């Protein structure tokens, strides 16, 4: 696989994993780290960029199509959205540090758009959360692979 194809596949997996599409960017990243074909830092940067961009799409969805939340095609189910709104109202913008968590993370990013969280604050917190998760995952993978 060429370098461009490797990075593109990782970016797409990370992007899709941050949206409602079921994808496992962690498995792709771990596989690429274990393959030892590419330096880890660029892999981390590409995975983080893809995952953050997917979250930005969620924020935009929340920001601009919130009035469609009762439609069947809305990207987050009503119960998940309600759960995320509860978390977000309880913990505020700091709940975005949980944007990497499965099940609640993606709805939190939609809720941030619905509740009109300032974009730069959203971007900073989500980037910190997503990069942190990938860094911990990469460190654990390298430790185990020894």
Residue, then its C-alpha position, 0 to 999 in steps of 0.5 A: x500500500x502506498x503512503x498516500x493510500x495508507x494515510x487516506x484509509x486512516x483519515x477516512x476511517x477516523x472521519x467516519x468513526x466520528x460520524x454516525x457511520x459505524x467505523x473503527x479507526x482505533x483498529x486501523x491505527x493499531x494495525x498500521x502501528x504494528x505493521x511498522x511501515x510508517x512513522x507513528x507521529x504522522x499516523x497520529x496526526x492523520x487519525x486526529x485530523x480525520x476524527x476532528x473533522x468528522x466531529x466538526x461535521x457533527x457540530x455543523x449538523x447540530x448548528x444548522x439542522x437542529x430543527x430537523x431533530x425529529x426526522x427519521x434521517x437525523x444523524x443521532x437518535x432521540x434517546x442518545x441526543x437527550x442523554x448527550x444534552x443532559x451531560x452537556x448541560x450538566x458539565x458544560x463545554x468540558x463534556x467535550x473532553x468526552x467526545x472520544x467516548x463511544x456512544x455518547x461522544x458523537x451526540x455530544x458534538x452534535x449537541x455542542x452545535x445545537x447549543x451553539x458552542x463557539x466553534x474555536x472552543x469546540x475545536x480546541x476541546x475536541x482536538x485535545x480529546x481526540x488526540x489524547x485518545x490516539x496518543x494513549x492508544x499508540x503508546x499502549x500499542x507500542x508498549x505491548x508490541x515492545 
